[in-house]
Amino acid sequence: MTENNDTWAGLFKAVVAWIGVLVGSITLSKLVLFATLVYTVLQTYVLWRDKLKGQENGKL
């Protein structure tokens, strides 16, 4: 029973270490770049959606 707990404890420690590495590698510039990408994609979607709705109603 103790060996099983040791295995899970080791796995948990490895997962926590990997999460720490991933979170620690995020910088403010990466967050801003990602937010800009999301904003651009959403604006493009809204533009295309509005343009397609305008064509359905006979407007451009």
N, C-alpha and C positions, 0 to 999 in steps of 0.2 A: 504494500500500500504506500509506503514511503517513497519508493522508486517512482511510482506514478505521479505523486505530488512533486517530486524533484523535476520530473520531465515537464510538467505543466508550469512550474515556477521558472524553469530555464526558457521555455517558450515565451512566457509572459515578459520576461526581462528582454528577450530579443525583440519582441514586438514593440515594447516601450522604447527601446533604443532606436529602432527604425522610425518610429513616429517622431521622436525627438530630432532625428536627422532631417526628416522631411519638413517639419515645422521650422527648424532652425535655418533651413536654406531659403526660406521665403523672405524676400527683402521688400521694402516699400516700392522700389521701382518695378519689381515684378507684379506686385498687387495693382499698381497704377496701370501698367501695361495690360493686364488681364481685364481690369474694369473698362479701359478704353476699348478693348476688343469686344467685350459684351455690349457696350453702349452702341458701337458702330454696327454690329450685327442686328441689334434690335431696331435701330433707326432705319437700316436697309429693309428689314422686314416690313416695318410700318409704311415706308415709302412705296414698296411694291404692292402691298395690300391695298393701299389707298388708290394707287394707279389702276389696279385691276378692278376695283369697285367702281371707279369712274368710267371705265370702258364698258362695264355691264349696264350702267345707267345712261350711256350715250354721251358722257362728258369726258373731257381729258384735262 
